[in-house]
Amino acid sequence: MRLVIDLWLEILQTRKSMWSAVKSRRHTVFKIFPFGNGSNEVMLYGHVAYDLKDGGHAEKDWAARAILARSSDEGPLQLQFYQVYLVRIADDICRHSVNTYKDTASPSSSK
């Protein structure tokens, strides 16, 4: 049980500190994918741009899963659950993989 508490506290601290360098952020949603007609569950695909406190700038694509619910029959839809997926190193891995492939596929590399 102690390990679970320690891990939870570590995750909480990481979540708090991950925004300490961010001055502002702008989200753009490109697409929303519902799971069937009348579904209250959707996947979103978008992009976020960060302005950092040190003057820097960063951008990433993101995806999210959302479950919408009404608090009453006539009430507005509200988020019941929302989970964002970011892959920090995906861009670097893809860029490295493409460059490695280009290097190994080029005629000069086969000599």
N, CA, C and O atoms as a GROMACS GRO file, in nm:
protein
  444
    1MET      N    1   0.083  -0.119   0.000
    1MET     CA    2   0.000   0.000   0.000
    1MET      C    3   0.087   0.125   0.000
    1MET      O    4   0.054   0.225  -0.064
    2ARG      N    5   0.197   0.120   0.070
    2ARG     CA    6   0.287   0.235   0.077
    2ARG      C    7   0.341   0.270  -0.061
    2ARG      O    8   0.354   0.388  -0.094
    3LEU      N    9   0.372   0.170  -0.142
    3LEU     CA   10   0.423   0.194  -0.278
    3LEU      C   11   0.320   0.266  -0.362
    3LEU      O   12   0.354   0.357  -0.438
    4VAL      N   13   0.194   0.228  -0.350
    4VAL     CA   14   0.086   0.293  -0.425
    4VAL      C   15   0.075   0.440  -0.385
    4VAL      O   16   0.060   0.527  -0.471
    5ILE      N   17   0.083   0.468  -0.257
    5ILE     CA   18   0.075   0.607  -0.209
    5ILE      C   19   0.195   0.687  -0.259
    5ILE      O   20   0.179   0.800  -0.304
    6ASP      N   21   0.314   0.628  -0.252
    6ASP     CA   22   0.434   0.696  -0.301
    6ASP      C   23   0.424   0.726  -0.451
    6ASP      O   24   0.459   0.836  -0.495
    7LEU      N   25   0.375   0.630  -0.529
    7LEU     CA   26   0.359   0.651  -0.672
    7LEU      C   27   0.255   0.760  -0.699
    7LEU      O   28   0.275   0.844  -0.786
    8TRP      N   29   0.145   0.758  -0.626
    8TRP     CA   30   0.041   0.858  -0.644
    8TRP      C   31   0.096   0.997  -0.613
    8TRP      O   32   0.068   1.092  -0.686
    9LEU      N   33   0.172   1.010  -0.505
    9LEU     CA   34   0.231   1.140  -0.470
    9LEU      C   35   0.332   1.186  -0.575
    9LEU      O   36   0.340   1.305  -0.604
   10GLU      N   37   0.408   1.093  -0.630
   10GLU     CA   38   0.503   1.126  -0.736
   10GLU      C   39   0.431   1.176  -0.862
   10GLU      O   40   0.472   1.274  -0.924
   11ILE      N   41   0.324   1.108  -0.898
   11ILE     CA   42   0.244   1.151  -1.014
   11ILE      C   43   0.182   1.288  -0.989
   11ILE      O   44   0.182   1.374  -1.077
   12LEU      N   45   0.129   1.309  -0.869
   12LEU     CA   46   0.069   1.438  -0.833
   12LEU      C   47   0.172   1.550  -0.842
   12LEU      O   48   0.143   1.656  -0.898
   13GLN      N   49   0.291   1.528  -0.788
   13GLN     CA   50   0.396   1.630  -0.793
   13GLN      C   51   0.438   1.659  -0.937
   13GLN      O   52   0.461   1.774  -0.973
   14THR      N   53   0.447   1.555  -1.019
   14THR     CA   54   0.482   1.574  -1.161
   14THR      C   55   0.375   1.656  -1.231
   14THR      O   56   0.407   1.746  -1.308
   15ARG      N   57   0.249   1.624  -1.205
   15ARG     CA   58   0.139   1.699  -1.268
   15ARG      C   59   0.140   1.846  -1.227
   15ARG      O   60   0.112   1.934  -1.308
   16LYS      N   61   0.172   1.873  -1.101
   16LYS     CA   62   0.178   2.012  -1.054
   16LYS      C   63   0.296   2.085  -1.116
   16LYS      O   64   0.281   2.200  -1.158
   17SER      N   65   0.411   2.021  -1.124
   17SER     CA   66   0.531   2.088  -1.172
   17SER      C   67   0.537   2.100  -1.324
   17SER      O   68   0.610   2.184  -1.376
   18MET      N   69   0.460   2.017  -1.397
   18MET     CA   70   0.469   2.020  -1.542
   18MET      C   71   0.418   2.152  -1.600
   18MET      O   72   0.451   2.185  -1.714
   19TRP      N   73   0.340   2.227  -1.525
   19TRP     CA   74   0.290   2.355  -1.573
   19TRP      C   75   0.368   2.473  -1.517
   19TRP      O   76   0.338   2.588  -1.549
   20SER      N   77   0.468   2.448  -1.434
   20SER     CA   78   0.542   2.558  -1.371
   20SER      C   79   0.619   2.643  -1.471
   20SER      O   80   0.642   2.761  -1.444
   21ALA      N   81   0.659   2.589  -1.585
   21ALA     CA   82   0.735   2.664  -1.685
   21ALA      C   83   0.646   2.724  -1.794
   21ALA      O   84   0.694   2.795  -1.882
   22VAL      N   85   0.515   2.695  -1.788
   22VAL     CA   86   0.424   2.738  -1.895
   22VAL      C   87   0.356   2.870  -1.857
   22VAL      O   88   0.292   2.882  -1.753
   23LYS      N   89   0.372   2.968  -1.948
   23LYS     CA   90   0.306   3.099  -1.930
   23LYS      C   91   0.163   3.094  -1.982
   23LYS      O   92   0.071   3.142  -1.916
   24SER      N   93   0.144   3.036  -2.101
   24SER     CA   94   0.010   3.023  -2.158
   24SER      C   95   0.008   2.908  -2.257
   24SER      O   96   0.113   2.859  -2.299
   25ARG      N   97  -0.113   2.863  -2.292
   25ARG     CA   98  -0.126   2.757  -2.392
   25ARG      C   99  -0.252   2.780  -2.473
   25ARG      O  100  -0.351   2.834  -2.423
   26ARG      N  101  -0.248   2.737  -2.599
   26ARG     CA  102  -0.360   2.751  -2.690
   26ARG      C  103  -0.390   2.615  -2.753
   26ARG      O  104  -0.302   2.555  -2.816
   27HIS      N  105  -0.512   2.568  -2.736
   27HIS     CA  106  -0.552   2.438  -2.790
   27HIS      C  107  -0.636   2.457  -2.917
   27HIS      O  108  -0.721   2.546  -2.924
   28THR      N  109  -0.610   2.373  -3.014
   28THR     CA  110  -0.690   2.368  -3.136
   28THR      C  111  -0.739   2.225  -3.153
   28THR      O  112  -0.659   2.131  -3.151
   29VAL      N  113  -0.868   2.208  -3.170
   29VAL     CA  114  -0.925   2.075  -3.194
   29VAL      C  115  -0.948   2.061  -3.344
   29VAL      O  116  -1.021   2.140  -3.404
   30PHE      N  117  -0.884   1.960  -3.405
   30PHE     CA  118  -0.899   1.934  -3.548
   30PHE      C  119  -1.018   1.844  -3.579
   30PHE      O  120  -1.093   1.869  -3.674
   31LYS      N  121  -1.034   1.740  -3.498
   31LYS     CA  122  -1.141   1.642  -3.526
   31LYS      C  123  -1.196   1.586  -3.395
   31LYS      O  124  -1.126   1.578  -3.294
   32ILE      N  125  -1.324   1.550  -3.400
   32ILE     CA  126  -1.390   1.481  -3.289
   32ILE      C  127  -1.452   1.354  -3.347
   32ILE      O  128  -1.528   1.360  -3.444
   33PHE      N  129  -1.420   1.240  -3.286
   33PHE     CA  130  -1.467   1.110  -3.334
   33PHE      C  131  -1.563   1.050  -3.231
   33PHE      O  132  -1.519   1.005  -3.126
   34PRO      N  133  -1.694   1.049  -3.259
   34PRO     CA  134  -1.789   0.988  -3.166
   34PRO      C  135  -1.786   0.836  -3.179
   34PRO      O  136  -1.750   0.783  -3.284
   35PHE      N  137  -1.826   0.767  -3.072
   35PHE     CA  138  -1.836   0.621  -3.074
   35PHE      C  139  -1.981   0.582  -3.097
   35PHE      O  140  -2.048   0.534  -3.005
   36GLY      N  141  -2.031   0.601  -3.219
   36GLY     CA  142  -2.167   0.561  -3.253
   36GLY      C  143  -2.267   0.674  -3.242
   36GLY      O  144  -2.240   0.778  -3.181
   37ASN      N  145  -2.384   0.653  -3.302
   37ASN     CA  146  -2.490   0.754  -3.299
   37ASN      C  147  -2.537   0.780  -3.157
   37ASN      O  148  -2.560   0.686  -3.080
   38GLY      N  149  -2.552   0.906  -3.124
   38GLY     CA  150  -2.602   0.943  -2.991
   38GLY      C  151  -2.507   0.909  -2.879
   38GLY      O  152  -2.546   0.909  -2.762
   39SER      N  153  -2.383   0.880  -2.912
   39SER     CA  154  -2.286   0.839  -2.810
   39SER      C  155  -2.248   0.956  -2.720
   39SER      O  156  -2.240   1.071  -2.764
   40ASN      N  157  -2.225   0.925  -2.596
   40ASN     CA  158  -2.177   1.026  -2.504
   40ASN      C  159  -2.025   1.014  -2.484
   40ASN      O  160  -1.968   1.080  -2.396
   41GLU      N  161  -1.959   0.931  -2.565
   41GLU     CA  162  -1.815   0.912  -2.554
   41GLU      C  163  -1.749   0.949  -2.686
   41GLU      O  164  -1.793   0.904  -2.792
   42VAL      N  165  -1.644   1.033  -2.680
   42VAL     CA  166  -1.577   1.080  -2.801
   42VAL      C  167  -1.426   1.077  -2.782
   42VAL      O  168  -1.375   1.080  -2.670
   43MET      N  169  -1.356   1.072  -2.896
   43MET     CA  170  -1.211   1.091  -2.899
   43MET      C  171  -1.187   1.223  -2.973
   43MET      O  172  -1.258   1.255  -3.068
   44LEU      N  173  -1.089   1.297  -2.929
   44LEU     CA  174  -1.055   1.424  -2.990
   44LEU      C  175  -0.911   1.420  -3.037
   44LEU      O  176  -0.827   1.354  -2.977
   45TYR      N  177  -0.884   1.492  -3.146
   45TYR     CA  178  -0.747   1.506  -3.198
   45TYR      C  179  -0.721   1.654  -3.215
   45TYR      O  180  -0.802   1.725  -3.275
   46GLY      N  181  -0.609   1.701  -3.163
   46GLY     CA  182  -0.580   1.843  -3.172
   46GLY      C  183  -0.433   1.876  -3.158
   46GLY      O  184  -0.346   1.789  -3.167
   47HIS      N  185  -0.408   2.004  -3.138
   47HIS     CA  186  -0.273   2.058  -3.130
   47HIS      C  187  -0.270   2.160  -3.016
   47HIS      O  188  -0.369   2.230  -2.994
   48VAL      N  189  -0.159   2.168  -2.946
   48VAL     CA  190  -0.144   2.268  -2.841
   48VAL      C  191  -0.013   2.343  -2.862
   48VAL      O  192   0.090   2.283  -2.894
   49ALA      N  193  -0.019   2.474  -2.844
   49ALA     CA  194   0.099   2.559  -2.852
   49ALA      C  195   0.121   2.621  -2.714
   49ALA      O  196   0.030   2.678  -2.656
   50TYR      N  197   0.243   2.609  -2.664
   50TYR     CA  198   0.278   2.661  -2.533
   50TYR      C  199   0.370   2.782  -2.547
   50TYR      O  200   0.466   2.778  -2.625
   51ASP      N  201   0.342   2.889  -2.473
   51ASP     CA  202   0.438   2.997  -2.453
   51ASP      C  203   0.497   2.974  -2.315
   51ASP      O  204   0.425   2.962  -2.216
   52LEU      N  205   0.631   2.969  -2.309
   52LEU     CA  206   0.699   2.937  -2.184
   52LEU      C  207   0.741   3.063  -2.112
   52LEU      O  208   0.762   3.168  -2.174
   53LYS      N  209   0.755   3.054  -1.980
   53LYS     CA  210   0.793   3.169  -1.898
   53LYS      C  211   0.932   3.220  -1.932
   53LYS      O  212   0.961   3.338  -1.912
   54ASP      N  213   1.019   3.133  -1.982
   54ASP     CA  214   1.155   3.175  -2.018
   54ASP      C  215   1.163   3.235  -2.159
   54ASP      O  216   1.272   3.263  -2.208
   55GLY      N  217   1.047   3.256  -2.224
   55GLY     CA  218   1.044   3.314  -2.357
   55GLY      C  219   1.040   3.211  -2.468
   55GLY      O  220   1.024   3.247  -2.585
   56GLY      N  221   1.055   3.085  -2.436
   56GLY     CA  222   1.053   2.979  -2.536
   56GLY      C  223   0.913   2.946  -2.581
   56GLY      O  224   0.814   3.000  -2.532
   57HIS      N  225   0.907   2.856  -2.678
   57HIS     CA  226   0.779   2.814  -2.737
   57HIS      C  227   0.787   2.665  -2.767
   57HIS      O  228   0.892   2.616  -2.808
   58ALA      N  229   0.678   2.594  -2.748
   58ALA     CA  230   0.673   2.451  -2.779
   58ALA      C  231   0.535   2.419  -2.834
   58ALA      O  232   0.436   2.485  -2.802
   59GLU      N  233   0.529   2.315  -2.919
   59GLU     CA  234   0.403   2.271  -2.977
   59GLU      C  235   0.398   2.120  -2.982
   59GLU      O  236   0.500   2.054  -3.002
   60LYS      N  237   0.279   2.063  -2.962
   60LYS     CA  238   0.260   1.918  -2.966
   60LYS      C  239   0.121   1.886  -3.015
   60LYS      O  240   0.027   1.962  -2.992
   61ASP      N  241   0.107   1.774  -3.083
   61ASP     CA  242  -0.024   1.718  -3.112
   61ASP      C  243  -0.070   1.642  -2.989
   61ASP      O  244   0.012   1.596  -2.910
   62TRP      N  245  -0.200   1.627  -2.973
   62TRP     CA  246  -0.254   1.555  -2.859
   62TRP      C  247  -0.382   1.482  -2.900
   62TRP      O  248  -0.442   1.510  -3.003
   63ALA      N  249  -0.420   1.388  -2.818
   63ALA     CA  250  -0.547   1.318  -2.834
   63ALA      C  251  -0.611   1.312  -2.696
   63ALA      O  252  -0.543   1.320  -2.594
   64ALA      N  253  -0.741   1.297  -2.693
   64ALA     CA  254  -0.811   1.289  -2.565
   64ALA      C  255  -0.935   1.201  -2.578
   64ALA      O  256  -0.993   1.186  -2.686
   65ARG      N  257  -0.972   1.143  -2.467
   65ARG     CA  258  -1.096   1.067  -2.456
   65ARG      C  259  -1.188   1.143  -2.363
   65ARG      O  260  -1.146   1.184  -2.254
   66ALA      N  261  -1.312   1.163  -2.404
   66ALA     CA  262  -1.406   1.238  -2.321
   66ALA      C  263  -1.538   1.161  -2.311
   66ALA      O  264  -1.586   1.104  -2.408
   67ILE      N  265  -1.594   1.163  -2.192
   67ILE     CA  266  -1.728   1.108  -2.168
   67ILE      C  267  -1.815   1.224  -2.122
   67ILE      O  268  -1.782   1.293  -2.026
   68LEU      N  269  -1.925   1.245  -2.192
   68LEU     CA  270  -2.016   1.355  -2.162
   68LEU      C  271  -2.140   1.302  -2.092
   68LEU      O  272  -2.185   1.191  -2.120
   69ALA      N  273  -2.194   1.382  -2.000
   69ALA     CA  274  -2.314   1.341  -1.927
   69ALA      C  275  -2.397   1.465  -1.896
   69ALA      O  276  -2.347   1.577  -1.893
   70ARG      N  277  -2.526   1.442  -1.873
   70ARG     CA  278  -2.617   1.549  -1.831
   70ARG      C  279  -2.647   1.530  -1.682
   70ARG      O  280  -2.667   1.418  -1.635
   71SER      N  281  -2.651   1.641  -1.610
   71SER     CA  282  -2.684   1.631  -1.467
   71SER      C  283  -2.835   1.612  -1.448
   71SER      O  284  -2.880   1.567  -1.343
   72SER      N  285  -2.913   1.647  -1.552
   72SER     CA  286  -3.057   1.623  -1.551
   72SER      C  287  -3.102   1.601  -1.696
   72SER      O  288  -3.023   1.622  -1.789
   73ASP      N  289  -3.226   1.560  -1.714
   73ASP     CA  290  -3.276   1.534  -1.850
   73ASP      C  291  -3.265   1.655  -1.940
   73ASP      O  292  -3.238   1.640  -2.059
   74GLU      N  293  -3.284   1.773  -1.888
   74GLU     CA  294  -3.281   1.896  -1.967
   74GLU      C  295  -3.150   1.971  -1.954
   74GLU      O  296  -3.130   2.073  -2.020
   75GLY      N  297  -3.060   1.923  -1.871
   75GLY     CA  298  -2.935   1.995  -1.846
   75GLY      C  299  -2.838   1.988  -1.962
   75GLY      O  300  -2.850   1.902  -2.050
   76PRO      N  301  -2.742   2.079  -1.963
   76PRO     CA  302  -2.642   2.078  -2.071
   76PRO      C  303  -2.545   1.960  -2.055
   76PRO      O  304  -2.528   1.907  -1.945
   77LEU      N  305  -2.484   1.920  -2.165
   77LEU     CA  306  -2.380   1.818  -2.157
   77LEU      C  307  -2.260   1.875  -2.084
   77LEU      O  308  -2.221   1.989  -2.106
   78GLN      N  309  -2.204   1.794  -1.996
   78GLN     CA  310  -2.085   1.834  -1.920
   78GLN      C  311  -1.985   1.719  -1.924
   78GLN      O  312  -2.022   1.603  -1.945
   79LEU      N  313  -1.858   1.753  -1.904
   79LEU     CA  314  -1.756   1.648  -1.900
   79LEU      C  315  -1.770   1.567  -1.773
   79LEU      O  316  -1.767   1.621  -1.662
   80GLN      N  317  -1.785   1.438  -1.789
   80GLN     CA  318  -1.788   1.346  -1.676
   80GLN      C  319  -1.649   1.287  -1.656
   80GLN      O  320  -1.606   1.260  -1.544
   81PHE      N  321  -1.577   1.267  -1.769
   81PHE     CA  322  -1.443   1.210  -1.766
   81PHE      C  323  -1.365   1.269  -1.882
   81PHE      O  324  -1.419   1.284  -1.991
   82TYR      N  325  -1.238   1.302  -1.858
   82TYR     CA  326  -1.153   1.357  -1.964
   82TYR      C  327  -1.010   1.312  -1.941
   82TYR      O  328  -0.955   1.333  -1.832
   83GLN      N  329  -0.950   1.250  -2.041
   83GLN     CA  330  -0.813   1.201  -2.028
   83GLN      C  331  -0.736   1.238  -2.154
   83GLN      O  332  -0.777   1.205  -2.265
   84VAL      N  333  -0.623   1.308  -2.136
   84VAL     CA  334  -0.541   1.354  -2.247
   84VAL      C  335  -0.422   1.261  -2.267
   84VAL      O  336  -0.364   1.210  -2.171
   85TYR      N  337  -0.387   1.240  -2.394
   85TYR     CA  338  -0.273   1.157  -2.429
   85TYR      C  339  -0.171   1.244  -2.502
   85TYR      O  340  -0.200   1.297  -2.609
   86LEU      N  341  -0.053   1.258  -2.445
   86LEU     CA  342   0.059   1.328  -2.507
   86LEU      C  343   0.176   1.232  -2.514
   86LEU      O  344   0.199   1.155  -2.420
   87VAL      N  345   0.249   1.235  -2.621
   87VAL     CA  346   0.371   1.155  -2.631
   87VAL      C  347   0.485   1.252  -2.651
   87VAL      O  348   0.502   1.308  -2.760
   88ARG      N  349   0.562   1.273  -2.549
   88ARG     CA  350   0.668   1.373  -2.551
   88ARG      C  351   0.776   1.345  -2.654
   88ARG      O  352   0.820   1.436  -2.724
   89ILE      N  353   0.818   1.220  -2.665
   89ILE     CA  354   0.933   1.191  -2.750
   89ILE      C  355   0.896   1.136  -2.886
   89ILE      O  356   0.985   1.100  -2.964
   90ALA      N  357   0.769   1.130  -2.917
   90ALA     CA  358   0.728   1.071  -3.045
   90ALA      C  359   0.788   1.144  -3.164
   90ALA      O  360   0.834   1.081  -3.259
   91ASP      N  361   0.788   1.277  -3.160
   91ASP     CA  362   0.843   1.353  -3.272
   91ASP      C  363   0.990   1.322  -3.292
   91ASP      O  364   1.035   1.302  -3.405
   92ASP      N  365   1.066   1.316  -3.183
   92ASP     CA  366   1.209   1.287  -3.193
   92ASP      C  367   1.234   1.146  -3.243
   92ASP      O  368   1.325   1.123  -3.323
   93ILE      N  369   1.154   1.050  -3.196
   93ILE     CA  370   1.170   0.911  -3.240
   93ILE      C  371   1.139   0.900  -3.388
   93ILE      O  372   1.214   0.838  -3.463
   94CYS      N  373   1.028   0.960  -3.431
   94CYS     CA  374   0.991   0.952  -3.574
   94CYS      C  375   1.096   1.019  -3.660
   94CYS      O  376   1.136   0.965  -3.763
   95ARG      N  377   1.143   1.136  -3.620
   95ARG     CA  378   1.244   1.207  -3.696
   95ARG      C  379   1.371   1.123  -3.706
   95ARG      O  380   1.431   1.113  -3.813
   96HIS      N  381   1.413   1.062  -3.595
   96HIS     CA  382   1.533   0.978  -3.593
   96HIS      C  383   1.514   0.856  -3.683
   96HIS      O  384   1.604   0.818  -3.758
   97SER      N  385   1.395   0.793  -3.674
   97SER     CA  386   1.369   0.673  -3.754
   97SER      C  387   1.372   0.705  -3.902
   97SER      O  388   1.429   0.629  -3.981
   98VAL      N  389   1.313   0.816  -3.943
   98VAL     CA  390   1.311   0.854  -4.084
   98VAL      C  391   1.453   0.884  -4.131
   98VAL      O  392   1.493   0.839  -4.239
   99ASN      N  393   1.529   0.958  -4.052
   99ASN     CA  394   1.666   0.990  -4.090
   99ASN      C  395   1.753   0.865  -4.097
   99ASN      O  396   1.836   0.852  -4.187
  100THR      N  397   1.734   0.772  -4.004
  100THR     CA  398   1.810   0.647  -4.005
  100THR      C  399   1.775   0.567  -4.129
  100THR      O  400   1.863   0.510  -4.194
  101TYR      N  401   1.644   0.561  -4.162
  101TYR     CA  402   1.602   0.489  -4.282
  101TYR      C  403   1.663   0.552  -4.406
  101TYR      O  404   1.714   0.481  -4.493
  102LYS      N  405   1.659   0.686  -4.415
  102LYS     CA  406   1.717   0.754  -4.531
  102LYS      C  407   1.866   0.723  -4.544
  102LYS      O  408   1.916   0.700  -4.654
  103ASP      N  409   1.937   0.722  -4.429
  103ASP     CA  410   2.081   0.693  -4.431
  103ASP      C  411   2.110   0.552  -4.479
  103ASP      O  412   2.203   0.530  -4.556
  104THR      N  413   2.030   0.455  -4.433
  104THR     CA  414   2.055   0.315  -4.471
  104THR      C  415   2.005   0.283  -4.611
  104THR      O  416   2.053   0.190  -4.675
  105ALA      N  417   1.908   0.362  -4.660
  105ALA     CA  418   1.852   0.335  -4.793
  105ALA      C  419   1.923   0.410  -4.905
  105ALA      O  420   1.902   0.381  -5.023
  106SER      N  421   2.007   0.504  -4.869
  106SER     CA  422   2.073   0.583  -4.973
  106SER      C  423   2.181   0.502  -5.042
  106SER      O  424   2.243   0.417  -4.978
  107PRO      N  425   2.205   0.527  -5.172
  107PRO     CA  426   2.307   0.450  -5.248
  107PRO      C  427   2.447   0.465  -5.188
  107PRO      O  428   2.527   0.372  -5.195
  108SER      N  429   2.477   0.580  -5.131
  108SER     CA  430   2.611   0.601  -5.078
  108SER      C  431   2.637   0.517  -4.953
  108SER      O  432   2.753   0.487  -4.922
  109SER      N  433   2.530   0.480  -4.880
  109SER     CA  434   2.550   0.401  -4.758
  109SER      C  435   2.577   0.255  -4.788
  109SER      O  436   2.622   0.182  -4.699
  110SER      N  437   2.551   0.211  -4.909
  110SER     CA  438   2.572   0.069  -4.942
  110SER      C  439   2.713   0.042  -4.991
  110SER      O  440   2.747  -0.073  -5.017
  111LYS      N  441   2.797   0.146  -5.005
  111LYS     CA  442   2.934   0.126  -5.052
  111LYS      C  443   3.026   0.083  -4.943
  111LYS      O  444   3.144   0.062  -4.967
   0.00000   0.00000   0.00000
